[in-house]
Amino acid sequence: MSQPTAAPPSAAPRVNPLQRIWLREIGMERLWLRPAPAVNRPAAEPQVLVSKEVLPPSVQTPAAEAPPAPRSPQVGTPTAQAQAPDASAPAEAVPGRPGIPASILNRSGPPPRPVPKAEAEAPPPPPVPVAEAIRNATLEEMHDQVLACEACGLCKGRRNAVFGHGGQPTRWLVVGEAPGEQEDRQGQPFVGRSGQLLDAMLSSVSMSRERDVFITNVIKCRPPGNRNPKPEEIAACSPYLMRQIALLKPERILVLGRFAAQTLLGTDATIGSLRGRIHQLKTDEGLEIPVVVSYHPAYLLRSPSEKARAWQDLRLAVARLG
């Protein structure tokens, strides 16, 4: 007996009266003649029709009518948005396994292990003050510490920290305020026009930075735009200068500029009232070093008329040495 030919899914199959009687006899008339829903479904595997007489009564069961699969809405349509699952809703439990969400049972492999809470990072230790860090440092060790110093915000804008340069043993220690643009580029103190003027001033009294003069600054990093150093920057950087003085043990200190003079002498007096006389600097080691205050070479370049007074300051330092 030939099997019925499947009709298009949108219409009921056409059968002749003899085939209809045969389908009614085997109980498949209603299922076979019912039109299939018009949906895009994958082709089902062909079914094998078995007569009731072949299988025992205990095996014969009516075929379950599977509900038609719903048409999946297009993404972005209002229907798709309405049917989208709510992320905040609890997971649906699997029938027969109460309390266990289907998302867990359907996952391949063991369930993920709980992620332990990250331990709070310990705060970094407070920075060691400069004076404490360089208490026993040599001149070479302190040079490396100055190059890596981050005690104040000036380190963020510098190109090079300027430790100082000069001859050893040191007769004169020349102290300026802070590096300028050229000093920041080259990492050396008093270069450019102001450095050339300072070399000429020292040469006029038979002094040389390569032989018997060490030159440095109170501030080791250039302030932005060559502005005046701030009090907190001076406080953070001045321990380097005091340690340099203790290690170099100069015979004389020549201070150039108002900020350098006020920092080294611990005063807020003007440079006009400080120059023209000898000051004494007492170190922690018990030394007393004569200090002479004069104008900064950069100021002398802007005010050439003051060079005569700077020459007087140099003569005062030389006479004191004699």
WOVENPE-V546160 format. One record per run of one state. SS is the DSSP state (helix for helix, strand for strand, loop for the rest). FROM is the first residue (numbers start at 1). LEN is the number of residues. Records with the same first field share a line. If there is no record, write none. Layout:
SS->FROM-LEN / FROM-LEN
//
This chain:
loop->1-16 / 26-3 / 34-44 / 84-9 / 95-2 / 106-24 / 134-5 / 148-5 / 157-8 / 167-5 / 179-2 / 187-5 / 204-9 / 220-4 / 227-4 / 249-3 / 257-1 / 266-5 / 275-3 / 283-5 / 295-2 / 303-1 / 322-1
helix->17-9 / 29-5 / 78-6 / 102-4 / 130-4 / 139-9 / 153-4 / 181-6 / 192-12 / 224-3 / 231-18 / 258-8 / 271-4 / 297-6 / 304-18
strand->93-2 / 97-5 / 165-2 / 172-7 / 213-7 / 252-5 / 278-5 / 288-7
//
